[in-house]
Amino acid sequence: MTTYLYLFIIAFVWPLQTLPTLLLAIIAIAFLGMLIQNRIVVRRVKKRLADTNFTGNMMEEAVKISDNNVVRFVIRERYIECLYGHLFPEHGLSVDEWKEHLYPDDIEPTVARFRQMMSGKVKRDEFFYRWNFNFEGGAPHWGYMHNFSVIEFQAGTSIPQSIISTLRDETELREQELREEEMTEKYKVIFEHSIVGLSFYSPDGWLLDANKIMREICHFDSDNYDEHFSNTNLFDA
């Protein structure tokens, strides 16, 4: 910009002799400087807007890929807005409607966790709750909702204004975990009550578990642990 001003002065101001003409030239120079500065500011604003839109689009794509849903619980209005996703109605729902979709046994513990955040004692939390995904009436469609929430504060204060939550339907994953836990419990019962002494070792030769008969045969130090066998590698024995 400085170079343009020097050129303007050399070309137009230097030859001028009268004071009024000189003042007009100074005004013209100032106007030209403002015009150039304005163009620079406009370009910077456009670039920042483009960067913001790019970031926003990237975040939206990330949400789509991860199959997350985003909602905002406005504390004062006691209303939940749907910001992105399909698990909640687009128009949102009230807190009372949200409670109606919680599994009866999960209402009290889930509400208690949100109250901790509303008080400001907990700034973020992550947990599961059972949820009725059916908004069309009829028999409930129960599933498992994974919830991760953070507090949004009022500007310049420590007062919670809202709670932003990302939600994901992890029913299939959770049910698979429950099936595996059930199978594990059945295995433990069979393993523990076998009339034959059984022990399990890891592939690299370290003791993982031994049933009651094996613990009696090997004279374990306690009902569940023995220092010698736990610290002796099978391949070195």
C-alpha positions in Angstrom: 0.0 0.0 0.0 2.9 2.4 0.8 4.3 2.0 -2.7 1.0 3.0 -4.2 0.9 6.1 -2.1 4.4 7.2 -3.1 3.6 6.7 -6.8 0.4 8.7 -6.4 2.3 11.6 -4.7 5.0 11.7 -7.4 2.5 11.6 -10.2 -0.1 14.0 -9.0 0.9 15.9 -5.8 4.4 17.0 -6.6 3.5 19.2 -9.6 0.7 20.9 -7.6 1.5 24.4 -6.4 -1.6 25.7 -4.7 -2.8 24.9 -1.2 -6.4 24.0 -2.1 -5.2 21.6 -4.8 -2.8 20.1 -2.3 -5.6 19.5 0.2 -7.7 17.8 -2.4 -4.7 15.6 -3.3 -4.2 14.6 0.4 -7.9 13.7 0.6 -7.7 11.7 -2.6 -4.6 9.9 -1.1 -6.5 9.1 2.1 -9.5 7.8 0.2 -7.2 5.6 -1.9 -5.6 4.2 1.2 -8.9 3.5 2.8 -10.1 1.8 -0.4 -7.0 -0.4 -0.5 -7.2 -1.2 3.2 -10.9 -2.1 2.8 -10.1 -4.5 0.0 -7.5 -6.2 2.1 -10.0 -6.6 5.0 -12.7 -8.0 2.7 -10.3 -10.6 1.4 -9.3 -11.6 4.9 -12.9 -11.9 6.0 -13.7 -14.0 2.9 -10.8 -16.3 3.6 -11.8 -16.8 7.3 -15.4 -17.5 6.2 -14.1 -20.1 3.7 -11.9 -21.7 6.4 -14.9 -21.7 8.9 -17.2 -23.4 6.3 -14.5 -25.9 5.5 -14.0 -26.7 9.2 -17.8 -27.0 9.7 -18.2 -29.3 6.8 -15.3 -31.5 8.0 -16.9 -31.7 11.5 -20.3 -32.6 9.9 -18.6 -35.4 7.8 -16.9 -36.7 10.9 -20.2 -36.9 12.8 -21.7 -38.7 9.8 -18.9 -41.2 9.6 -19.0 -42.0 13.3 -22.8 -42.3 13.3 -23.0 -39.9 16.2 -26.1 -37.8 17.0 -25.7 -34.4 18.7 -28.3 -32.8 21.0 -28.4 -29.7 23.3 -30.2 -29.7 26.6 -31.2 -26.1 27.3 -31.3 -26.1 31.1 -33.5 -23.0 31.6 -36.1 -24.1 29.0 -36.0 -27.7 30.0 -35.9 -28.6 26.4 -33.7 -30.9 24.2 -32.8 -29.6 20.8 -31.7 -32.0 18.0 -28.6 -30.5 16.4 -27.8 -33.5 14.2 -28.8 -37.1 13.7 -31.9 -39.3 13.6 -32.3 -40.7 17.1 -34.3 -37.7 18.3 -37.2 -35.9 16.6 -36.1 -33.0 14.5 -38.2 -30.6 16.5 -36.6 -31.9 19.7 -38.5 -32.9 22.9 -39.2 -31.8 26.4 -37.4 -33.3 29.4 -40.6 -35.1 30.5 -40.8 -36.7 27.0 -37.2 -37.7 27.2 -37.8 -39.4 30.6 -40.7 -41.4 29.1 -38.3 -43.0 26.7 -35.8 -44.1 29.5 -36.0 -47.6 30.8 -37.7 -47.5 34.2 -34.7 -48.8 36.1 -32.4 -46.3 34.4 -34.4 -43.1 35.0 -33.1 -42.3 38.5 -29.4 -43.0 37.9 -29.4 -41.3 34.5 -31.2 -38.2 35.8 -28.9 -38.0 38.8 -25.8 -37.9 36.5 -27.3 -35.0 34.5 -28.2 -33.1 37.7 -24.5 -33.3 38.7 -23.7 -31.6 35.4 -26.5 -29.0 35.8 -25.0 -28.1 39.2 -21.6 -27.6 37.6 -20.0 -30.2 39.9 -19.3 -32.4 36.9 -18.2 -30.8 33.6 -18.3 -33.9 31.4 -19.6 -37.4 31.8 -19.8 -40.6 29.8 -22.3 -43.5 30.4 -24.9 -45.9 29.0 -28.6 -45.9 29.5 -31.4 -48.0 28.1 -33.6 -46.1 25.7 -36.9 -46.7 23.8 -36.1 -45.8 20.2 -39.7 -46.1 19.1 -41.3 -42.6 18.7 -44.3 -43.9 16.7 -46.3 -45.5 19.5 -46.9 -49.1 20.3 -44.5 -51.6 21.9 -41.2 -50.0 23.0 -38.1 -50.8 21.1 -35.4 -50.9 23.8 -31.8 -50.4 23.1 -28.6 -49.1 24.6 -27.6 -45.5 24.2 -24.0 -44.4 24.6 -23.9 -40.8 25.9 -21.0 -38.4 26.2 -21.9 -34.9 27.5 -20.1 -31.6 28.2 -21.3 -28.4 29.9 -21.8 -25.2 27.9 -21.5 -22.2 30.2 -23.0 -18.7 29.9 -20.5 -16.2 28.6 -18.3 -14.8 31.3 -19.9 -16.9 34.1 -19.6 -20.3 35.8 -23.3 -20.9 35.4 -24.2 -23.9 33.2 -26.3 -22.8 30.3 -26.8 -26.1 28.4 -25.4 -29.6 28.1 -24.2 -30.8 24.7 -24.4 -34.5 24.2 -23.2 -36.9 21.5 -25.4 -40.0 21.3 -24.8 -43.3 19.6 -26.9 -46.4 19.3 -24.7 -49.2 20.6 -27.4 -51.8 21.1 -25.8 -54.5 19.0 -22.3 -54.0 20.6 -23.8 -54.0 24.1 -25.9 -57.1 23.5 -22.8 -58.9 22.1 -20.9 -58.0 25.3 -23.8 -59.3 27.5 -23.9 -62.6 25.5 -20.1 -62.9 26.0 -20.5 -62.2 29.8 -23.2 -64.8 30.0 -21.1 -67.4 28.2 -18.2 -66.6 30.5 -20.3 -67.1 33.6 -21.5 -70.5 32.3 -17.9 -71.5 31.5 -16.9 -70.5 35.1 -19.6 -72.6 36.6 -18.6 -75.7 34.5 -14.9 -75.1 35.0 -15.2 -74.6 38.8 -17.4 -77.6 39.5 -15.6 -80.1 37.3 -14.6 -83.4 39.0 -11.3 -83.1 37.2 -8.5 -80.8 38.1 -8.2 -78.1 35.4 -5.8 -75.2 34.9 -5.4 -72.7 32.0 -2.2 -71.1 30.9 -1.5 -68.3 28.5 0.3 -69.1 25.2 3.5 -67.9 26.7 3.2 -70.2 29.7 1.8 -68.2 32.6 -1.0 -69.4 34.8 -4.4 -67.8 34.1 -6.8 -69.8 36.2 -7.2 -73.1 38.1 -10.4 -74.8 39.3 -11.1 -75.9 42.9 -9.8 -79.5 42.3 -6.5 -78.3 40.8 -6.0 -75.8 43.6 -6.4 -78.6 46.2 -4.1 -81.0 44.2 -1.4 -78.3 44.0 -1.9 -77.0 47.6 -2.4 -73.4 46.7 -1.5 -70.8 49.3 -5.0 -69.5 49.4 -8.4 -70.3 47.9 -7.6 -68.5 44.7 -3.8 -67.7 44.6 -0.5 -69.5 44.8 2.8 -67.6 44.6 4.9 -70.5 43.3 2.6 -71.5 40.4 1.7 -67.9 39.6 5.3 -66.9 39.3 6.6 -70.1 37.5 6.5 -70.3 33.8 5.1 -73.5 32.5 7.9 -73.9 29.9 10.5 -73.5 32.7 8.9 -76.0 35.1 
